[in-house]
């Protein structure tokens, strides 16, 4: 949820600064955003920063770490503030380093463990900073705060206090606000945002009477955080800020009748039809509909203020407020959810902690101003400078409300430990669908109920080591986290290992192909399997399966194979006559079309055309053929083609053509047995599509006498600009990032039978060896693997659930953010997936190198199918005889 909020903030800032009038994602990590125009006014220091109590011949050197990297929206603010500080304090040598947020927590964690923290460092408040404080890594700032007490309200400091002492300096903040469309409210007979719950209900009922929905709330699988933006303010208004803070900090329990009342109020609003809860569109779309007067209210963060006031010219009809008072005895005036989430701390191991503390306070004060000017957050310091004329009215009003707030409670997912966040999000989902009431919510929060009863109860694996064997893992480094996601993941795994008394390990002997499968088969035969779980390229499954070396895990009691985390297409392939012989967790982006944007421009083709066709649902075979025709050219008119429309590997293209048409030459019957599908006209159409690419001369031909002389010659040809598009697997993008090519990436175009984009599934398959050793404890093996495939709690409801493996590279954004946001998302989230069952037949894939290549040699689809159908029918029958 944290990155979701950050991405939303970045989106809004770009829209505001560019003056966009429509909803679009404009954040590109490859571009630095320009700050709002500033008056140039600088801040005079409130007190002099003295390098040391006694001047010394050598100047003091201070270091700082933060997350404001080159492409971060806060970069301008940091650079401006640090420049100003260096001018004012030339006797202090100040060096700073910015680290990507994905890696920063890991870097900070290990630096703290080794007492090598910088003098000043950026941190997050609440639970995160408390860990560092408890470990003695953070310098207490009580003595230094007094000089700034009139500039930093104590409300702003609470999130970084521990046992009454101050350990962090707030930078900027955001809070949840209630936005009202006054054109809708006026039509409903209200001239202001209701101040009491009773009036609020009347207003919502009046809006409903107009045929409109009072609230727009996104609550799809990645937008549960939007629901919490409504629920948490209601809890705060029922319980009161101080009592709610005690609950979040663990000083009080969730056993509070006012919490139950808040949940019941939320469900009452839901039952009365006040929410239009969307499961199929995200928060950005809901916000867009609010701007189109579809709802009376929208409740979300104050990072939306600039967007509403500037990008949509809506300042005249959008008003900002807070959720009305519910329990005036507990919560009066203004209380809000949110607060300072960015903090500067001083290391307890600093050689000059007092100097660092003074410098950090001054830097934070100046930085607070620049962050406000750039629209990156509300002031956490009192505004003692004239900047309001540069800030939009809604943001000014939000800042005023915060300044007058009696209490600010941090977002729950920031304030509490990760285990409680997992419980909370699961419980919020239950509230959404009326599965629990307020009293049950309290019980779940008190008792840590996350899993459904019986799914993962008490179990002792008796110290067993569960080994996953594959062909690529480095056994020495696989469990060392190298980014924030992995840090969260391994924390989760290690807690489970301790709780259930087991150890999970990955290992490899760096073998591949036939050598790998032969070794695996021999180890199973000898009842000493290479691993308790073995990862197979799907092309290797057939030989081991037909030899009886894969265990049927359909009846294992410790795994719910209906869980969404299991790849459905892979399960469908590996289910055979009631048995289940393999599985895969998640979906990996696979076959798509890379395109060379430089060549597109040279040939007069819009570089966004493939993306736009894909977005409009028109990226089909016909459009692809048309595009290939435009991109296949003889540029020097010598009668020889200089640039081909497309290039690729024969069998990959043939498989993708069939899968993109929703079919395959070998399919499965209702029992999961194989059947020949060669007479399906849609198979013929798919292979004929590939034949047409060759026949028309759009597909670069394989030249055995070419200068490349390698199986992957087509990749080199594309890299050298001899083809405008390349059909290949997503993972090869790493090699393109090393080149100077400006490229894009879209899904494989869909066929007429499918009628829409499909995800071409070619997953690695996880199997359990079928031998006495593993049969005896298969339940324990899969119990451990089920845990290993869990998503860390912090990512359960965020796009990072699917995005992390691709954003980790941090390269798609640098090249083209549409590849990640549109193409990769379609491949791993949005589109139905198809996997070819022929991988179950030993040797089928090797033969495909032959028959697929014959399409280039001039044979038609029907000729190939006629030639090979007899062989394929014999193979399917031989396979089925083993499983009937």
N, C-alpha and C positions, 0 to 999 in steps of 0.2 A: 504493500500500500504506500510505503514511503516514496518509492520511485514513481508510482502512479501520480502522486501529488506533484512531484518535481516535474514530471513530463507535462502535466497540465499547466503548471506555472510557466514553463518554457514556451509552450504553445501560445499562451495568452500574451506574453511579452512580445513575441515575434509579431503577432497579429496587430497589437497596439502600435508598435513602432513602424510597421509597414503600412498601416492604415487600411488593412484588408477589410472588405465588406462582406466576406463569405466565410463559412466554416471550412477550414482546411488545416492539415497538419503542416506546419511550416518550420518545425525545428530540424535543423541539420547540424550534426555535430561537427561537420566539416566547415562550418561558417561561424564566425564570431559575430554575435549580435551587437548592434550599435546601441549605446546608452541613450536615455532621454537627454534632450538638450538641457544643459545646466547653466545656471546663472554664473558659475565660476566662483561663487562665494566660498571661501575656505573657513574652517572652524579654528578659532583661537583656543589654545589649550586652557583647561581650567587650572592646571597646576603644572609646574615644571617637572619634567622627568629627569632625575639626576642619575647619571650612570652608576655611581657608587657613593656611599656616605663620604668617603675621602677621595678626592681626585687622584688618579694614578696616571703615570705617563702613557700607559696603553689604553686605548678606547675599549669599551665593553662590546663584546660581540654577542648578539642574540640570534637564535634561529627559530623558525616557525614552520609547521606543517599545516596544510589545509586541503580542501577538496576543490578549490577554485581553479580548475585546469583551464587550458587555453580556450576550450570551446564551451566552458560552463557559463551560464547566464550571469553569474556573479563576478566574472573575471574583471570587467571594467571597474566595478566598485572596489575590488581588492587592489588593483593596480593604482587607482586614483588615491585611495587612502594611504597606501604604503609610500607612494611618491610624496605625498604631503608630509607624512611622518619623517621621511628621510631629510626633507628640506628643513623641518623644524628642529630635528635632533641629529645633526651631522656627527656628533661625537659618539653615536651608537652605530656600530656596524650591524646592519640587519640583513639577514639572508632568509629567504623563504622558499619552500618547495610545495608544489601542488600535486596531488596524487588523485587518479580517477577514483570516484566514490566506491566502485566495485572492489578496489584493492586497498582502499585506505584503512578500513577496519582491521584487515589482516596485518597491515604494516604497523598500525598503532598497537595492536595486541602483542606482537612479538617484540616491538621496541619497549613496551612497558615491562614485559617479562625479563628483558635483558637490561633494564635501567638505562636505556639509551634514547629516551624521549627527548625531543627538542625543548628549548626553553618555553616556547609557547606552542600550543597545538589546538586545532579545531576538534570539537567533540560534540556528541549528542547528549541531551540532558537525561534526567530521570534514571531509569534502571541502568542504562549504559554507563553513565558517568559514576554511578554509585559503585559499580564493580571496581573501577579504577581508584576511587576514593578509599574503599575498604582495603585495597591492596597497598595503600600508602603511596600512590603514584602522583597524586595531585596536591598542589600547594594550597593551603588555606588562605583565602583572600579577605578575611574579616577586617584586618587592620587597614587594608587599602580601600575597602568599600566605603568607609566613612566619608572620605573626601568626595565621593560621587553620589552619596545617598540622595541628594536633592535632584539628581539627574536620572537615576534609575529607580523607579518605584519598586518597592519590595515585592509587589505582585509579579514583576518580571523575573525576579531572582529565585523564586521558590523551586522551579524545576531543577536548578543546579545547586540546591542546598542539601546538606546531609547532617542530621542531628543538630539542626539549628545553625550550622556554619556554612559559609559561602565558598564554593569551589569553582564556579564558572561565571563568566561575564557574558550576558546575553547580547546577541548581535541583531537579529531581526526575527520576525514572527509572522504567523498567519493564524487566523481563527475561522471557525464556522459562522457563517452569517445566513440570515433568512432574507432572500431576495423576493421582492413583490413586484408583479406587473400591475402598475396602478391603473392602466387602462382596463384590465380585467376586474380589479377590485372596485373601481368606480362604477363600472357597469353593474356590479353586484351590490352597489349601494354603500360602499365603504370608501372613506377618504384618507384613511391611514391604516398602517399595519396594526391589527388588533393587539391589545396589551394584556388581555386575560384569556385563559383557555376557553371560557364560555363564549366570549366574542369571536374567538378564533374558529370555534365550531360553527357559529352562525355564519361567519364569512365563507367558510368552506361549503356549507350547505347552499348558500346563495350562489356560489360559483357553479356548483353542480346543477342548480336549477337553470343555469344559462346553457347547459349542455357541454360545459367544459370540465376538465379534471383539475381539482384544486392543486395537486402536487405532481411534479414529474420527478420520478426517482428511478435511476437505472439500477437493476439488481441482477444482472446477468452473472455468469460464472466468474467474471473478473471484476465485478463492480459491487461486491458486497460492501466495500468501504463506503459507497454512496449511501447505503442504508444506515450505516453507523453514523454518518453525518447528520442524520435525522434523530436516530435513537439516543445518541449520547447527550445532545442538548436537552432532550426531554428528561433523561435521568438526572442531569445536573439541576434542572428546574424543579424537580421533585425532591431531591435529596439535599440540595444546597452545595455550593462550591467547596466549602471547608470539609463537610462530611464526605463528599465524593473524592476529594483529594486524599483523605485518610484511607478510603477503600483502595484507591489506585496505588498508594504507597505501602499498602499492607499493614497500616496502623489500625485498620478496622476491617471486618469481614463483609462479604456481600450479603450477609443475613440482615437485610434492612427492608422493612415493609414498603418504604418509599421507592426502592428500586423495583419491587414487584409492581407497584402502582404505575411506575413509568412505563414498564413493558406493556402493561394492560392498556395504557393510554395509546401507545403506538398501535397496538392491535385493534383498538376501538376505531382509530382513524383509518386503519386498513379495512376493517369490516364495513365502515360507512362509505367506502369507495373514494376516500380522499387521495389515494395514491394510484397513479397509473404505473404499475411496476413492470418494467420492461426486462424481459429475459433475452431478447434477440438483438437489442441495440445497446450501445454503450453510453457512458455519461456524456461524451461530447455531442452525441446526437440528441440526447434529452435536453441538454443545455441549448442546443440550436432550436429545438421546438419551443422551449421557453421564450427565446428571443422572437419567435414567430407568434407569440400570444396564445399558445396552446394551453398553458397552465397559469394559475394565479400565483403560485409560489415555487421557488426552487431553492433548496437548502444545500449549501456547499461552501467551500473555502473562500476567503477574501482574495485569493489569487485571481478570482474571476472579475474583480471590480474594474480593473483597467480594460478588460475585454468588453464588458458590458457598456462602460461609459464611453470608450473611444472607438473600438473597432465596429461597434454596431450603432453608434450615435444614439444610444438609448438612455442617456443621462436624464432626459426629461420624464421618462415614464417608469424607470426602474428605481425603486427605493430599497434601502438596505436597513435591516433591523435584526433583532434577535428573537428567538422563540419566546412566546408570551409566558408570563408568570403562571406557574401551576400551583405551587404551594407557597404562598406569601410568608408563611411562618419560617420557612427554610431558605427560600431564595427570593431576594428582592432586588430591585434595580437591575443593573446589567451584569450578567454572568455569562461567560462564553467558553466554548470548547476550543482549545488551541493554546498558543502561547509561544514563547521563544524556544525554537527547536534547534537553533544554531548557537554554539557557545564557544568562547575562547577559554582555555585553561592554561595554567602554568605548571610545569613539571616540578615535582618535589625534589628531583635530582639536579635541577638547574644550578649552575655555579653562582648565578646572580638572581635568585628568586625574587627579591624585592624590586630590583630594577626591571625584571621581566614583568612583574605584576603591574608596576606603574605604566610601563610601555604598553602592555596589553589593554589596560583600561582606556588609555588615550586612543589607541588604534581602534578599539571596539566602538568608541564614541564617534570617531570620524567615519569609520566603516558603516555604522548604522545609518548615517546620513546618505552616503552614496548608495547603499542598498535600497533605501527608500526612494531616492531620485530615479533609480533605474527600474523601479517597479518590482523589485525582487522580494519585497516584504514590507510589513508595517513596522513603524518605529517601536523598538523596545525601550529606547531612551526617550526622555522628554524632548520635544522639539524646541530648541532654543535658537533656531535660525529660520530665516524667511524663505521657505521652499514651497509653501502650499500652492502658490500660483503656478507651479510647474507640475502639480499632481492633480489627477482627475478628481471630481467632487465625490464620487463613491468611495474611492480610497481614502480621501480626507475624512469622510464620515465614519468609515471603518476605524481609522486611527483614533478619531474622537471617542468612539464607543469603547475601544480598548483602553484608552487613557482613563475613562470613567468607570471601567469595569471593577466591580468589587472582588471578583475572583476569576481566574483563568485556570481551567483544568486541561492538561495536556491530552492529546489524542490517546485513547486507551492503548493502541498498538505501539505507541512510543513509550508509554509510561510504565508498562508492566512487563514481567518476564515473558520470554517467548512461549513457554508452556501455557501460560494463561491466555496469550493471544490466540493460540490454536483453539482452546476451549471456547473463547469468546466468539470467534468467527463461526465455529460450528453451531453455537447457540443462536447467533443472529440468523443463520440460515433456518434453524428450527422456528424462530419467531416469525420470519417472513411467511412461512407456509403453515402457520397456525398449529404447529406440532406441539408447542409448549406454551404455558402461560407464564406470568411473572414469577410465581412461586417456584416453578420448575426451573426457570432460568437461574434463579438464585441457587438452587441446589446444584445445578451443573457448574456454575462458577465456583461454588464452595468446594465441590468434590472433584473437580477436574475431569468431568465426564466428556470424553472426546469421541471415542469409538462406540459404535452401536453395541448393545449387550451381546456378548457371545462372539463378537468378531475377533477381538484380540484380548482375551482375558489373561488370567494368571498363567504363566508357563515358565518352566525352568529347562533350559537347553543344556544344563549340566556342564557348562564350560566348553561346549563343543565349538571347534573352529569350522566355519562354513567357508569353503573356498570356491570362488568363481574363476574359472580358467578361460582365457581367451588368447588371441593371437597378437595383441598389441600393447597390453598394459606393462608399465614399468613397475615391478613389484616393490621397488625401493621408494617410489615417490607418489604412488597412486592416492595415498591417503593424506597427503600434505596439501592443505587448502591453499589455493593461489588467488582467490577472489572472495568477495563477500558471500555470494551464494554458497560456495563450497564450505566456507566457515560455518554458515548456518546448517548446512547439510551434515557435516561431520559432528557438529555438536549434537544434533538430533540422533545420529547413528550411535554415538558413544553412550549417550544416555540410555538408549534402547539396549545396547550390549550389556550395560551394567544392570539394567532392570531385569532382563530375561536371561542373563548369564550365558552369553555366547560371544564369539569373536568372528567378525566378517572380514575376509581377506580376498584380494584379487592377485592373480599371478599369471605368468606367461613364460613360454620358452622361445618366443619369437619365431615360431614356425608358421607356415602358411600353406594353403591349398592341400594337395594330396599328402604332403609330409605331415601336415597338421592332423588331417582326418585319420590317417593311418596310425599315428601315435595315439590319438584319442581312442580309436577302436581297440588297439592292443591293450591299452590301460584298462578298458572296461572288461575285456575278455579275461584279464588276469585279476579281476575284482579289486583293482587298485586304481580307480579312475583318476584321471588328471585333475579333476575338480569335482566337487559335489554338484556344481552347476557348470555347464560348459556352453560357451558362446560359439555359434556357428554362423558363418556367412550362409544366407539362405540357399545358396547354390550347393552347399555341402550336405544339406540335410538328408537328401534322398538316399545316399549310400548307407549312412548310419541307421536311418529309419528302417529301410528294407532289411537290414541285417539284424534287426531286433535289439539294437543297442540303446534305444531311447525309451525311457520309462513313461507309462501312461499315468499322468498326474490328475486326471479328471476328478478323482474321488478324494483328493487331498483335502483335509478338513480345515486347514489353517489359511486358506486363500479363497477370497470371493472373486471368481473369474468374471463376474458381472461388473466389477468395479471399473469406473471409467478410465482408470490409469492403464489398463491393459489394451494393447492395440487390437481392435476388433478384427481387422483384416487378417492379421497374423493368426489370431485364434481361429478364424474361419478356415484358414488353410491347414492348420495343425490339428483340427478336430477330425477324427477319422472313425467312422462307425461307432460312435459313443465314447471313444477315447480321446485324450488330449496329450499330444506328444511334444509340445513346445509352445513357447509364448514369447511375447516382447512387451516391454513397458514403454509407453509413449509412442510418438511418431516422429520419424526423422525426415527432414526435407530431402527429397531425392531428385528424380529426373525432371529437368526443366530446360529452358532455352536461354542461354547467355547471348547477349547481342552487343556488338561493338558500336558504341555511340559515335565514335569518331568517323567510322565508315558510314554510318547512317547519315551524318551531317554532310559528308563529302558527296554522297549519292542523293542528297536532297530529300531524305526521309526524316520525319519528325522523330526525335529521340524518345519522346513520350508515347509514341503510337502504340507499341505493344502493351505498355502499362494501361493506357486509356482503354484499349479494346478489352483487356482483362477486367478492368474495373467495371466496364459497362456490360460485361457478360457476353461479349462478342468475339472473344479470342478462340476461334474455332479453326478447323482445318481449311475452310475456304479462305478465311482472312490470312491464314499462314501462307497458303499457296500464292495468294495475291502479293503478299509482302516479299516472298522469295523471288517472284518474277521481277519486282522492282529492284531487288538487290543483286541479281545475277547480271553482270554487265561485262562488256568488252570495252574497257575505258579508252584504249588507244586504237580501236577500230582495226585491229590486225587480224580479226577472225578468230582470236583465241580469248576465251573467258579469263578475265583478270581477277574478278571477285565473284565467288559463288554465294548463293543465298544462304546455304546452310551446310554444315558438316557434322559428322558424328560417327559413332560406332554402330555397325549394322544391327546387331542383335538388341542393343539398348533402344534404338529407334523403333525396331519392329515390336518389341515388347510394349514400349510406351504407347505406340499407336493403338494396339489392341486394348490396353488398359484404359486409355483415354476415351475409348468408345464403350467402356463398361463391360468388356467381354474378354475371352481368351481362347486360344485354340484347344486348351484342355481345361475343363472346369470340374465342378463337383456336383454330385447328386444330393438328394435330401439326406442320405446317410453319411455324407462326407467322403464317399468313395469317388474315384476319378472317373471322368467320362470324356470321350473325344467330342470336340465341338467344332470340328473342321467344316461341317456343312452349314454352320451359322452364317447367314449372309453378312452379318455385321463383322465377323472375323475377316471375311473376304474383303469387305470395304476398307477395313483397317490396313490390311497388308497391301491392298491396291493403292491406298493413299501413299504408302512408302514407295511403291513402284512408280507412282506418278512423279514423285520428287526426283527420282533418278531419270525417268523417261523425259521429263521436261528439261533436264539439265540443270536443275536448281541445286542438286545435292553434289557436292564436290566428290568426284570419283576416286576410288582407291587406286593409286598408281604404284604398282609393285616396283617400278624402276625409279620411283621418286627419290629425292635426296634425303628423305627422312629415315626410311628403313627401320621403323619401329612400329609396334602394334598401336601406339597412341599417336601416330602421325597426324591424325586429324586435329589433335590439340595443338600441335606445333603450327599447323597450317592456320588455325584460327588466330593464334598468338601473333603470327606474321602478317595478319590482315588479308589472307587469301579467301576468307569466308566471313560473311557479315554476322551470321548466327551459328551457334554451336549447341547441339543437343547433348547434354551431359549431366552428371550428378552434381548436386549443390556443393559437396565437400571439396570439389576441385577449385572452388572460388579462392581458396588460400593461395594457389599458384598465381591467379590473376592479380591478386592484391600486390604481388611483388613486381608487377609490370607497370608501365606507364599508361596502360589502356584505361579509358573511361568506359565502363561497361554497365549493362543492366541485366536483370534476371527475372524471367517470368515463367509461369507454369507451362507445361506442355499443352498445346492447343487441344481442345476437346472435340470429340467426334459427334456425328449426328445422333447416334443411339443414346449416348450419355446426355447430351443436351445441355451440359454445363461442365465447368471445370471440375476435374477429379484429382485426387491426390494419388500419385503413383507410389505404391508402397513396396519397398524392397528392404525390409527390416532384417537385421541380424536376429537369429532365433536363439533363445535360451532353452537349454534342455537339461533334464536330470538323467544321468547315466542309468541304464537298466542293468544293475548288478546287485548282488546280495547286500553289499555294504550300504548302498544308497537306498535300496528298497526299505531297509529296516528303520530308517529315520527320515523318510521323504517329507513327512509333515513338518519336522523341525527345519529341514533345509529350506522349504518354501515359506515357512513362518519368518525365517531370517531374511529371505530375499524379498518378501512382501514389505518388510520394514525398510530394506535397502532402497526400494523403489518408491518410497514415500516422498512427498514434496515437503521441504522445510516449512514449518508453520507460517513464517513471515511471508511466504510466497503462495499460499494456498489460494488467494483470491486476486492475484495480480497477474498481469500479462507476463511477468517474468516466469511464470509457471512453464510457459513454452518458449519465451523469448531468450532466456538466459544463455543457452548453449550458443546462440547465434550472436547475441549482443556482446557476449564475453569476448569475441574477437574484436569487437568495437570497430569493425571495418566496413560493414555494410552501410553504416551511417556515413562514413567518410566518403564512400563511393556514391551511394545512392540509397536514400532512406526508404524509397518505395519498394526496394527489394525485400526489406525486412517487414515493413508495415503492411504490405499488400501480398506479395508473393509467398514469402515464408509463412506468413499467418495462414494463408489459404491452404498451404501444403500440410501444416501440422495441426490446424485448429478447425478451419471452417468447412473444408470440402470432404465429401465421402471418399474413402480410400479403397483401392483395389490392388490385390496382390495376386500374382500368378501361381496357381496350384501346381503347375508343372514342375516346380522346384522339388516336389516330392519324388519325382522319377529320377533314379540315378542316371547321370550322363545326359539328361535332356538338354541342359544348358550348354554343354560342350557341343552337342549336335547343332544347336541354334546358330553357332558361329558359321556353320556351313549353309543351312537353309536360308537364314536371313541374308547372307551375302549374295545369294542367288537372285535376290530382287534387283540388285545393282547390275547383275549380268544380263538382265533383260527378260527374265522369266516373270510371268504374271503371277498374281496371288493365287489364282485357281490352279495354275500349273504346279506351284510349290505344294499346295495343299493336297493335290492329287498324288504327287510323288511321295509324300512323307506320311500320309494318313495311315497306311498299312502298318508302318513301323510304330507310329504313335499308338495305334489301337492295341498292338501287341504289348507295348510297354504299360499301358494303363491296365490291361487285363492282368498282367503279371503282378502288378502292384496290388490290385484289388484282391487277388487270390490270397494274399498274405494277411488281409485284414477283414475278410468276410466272416 
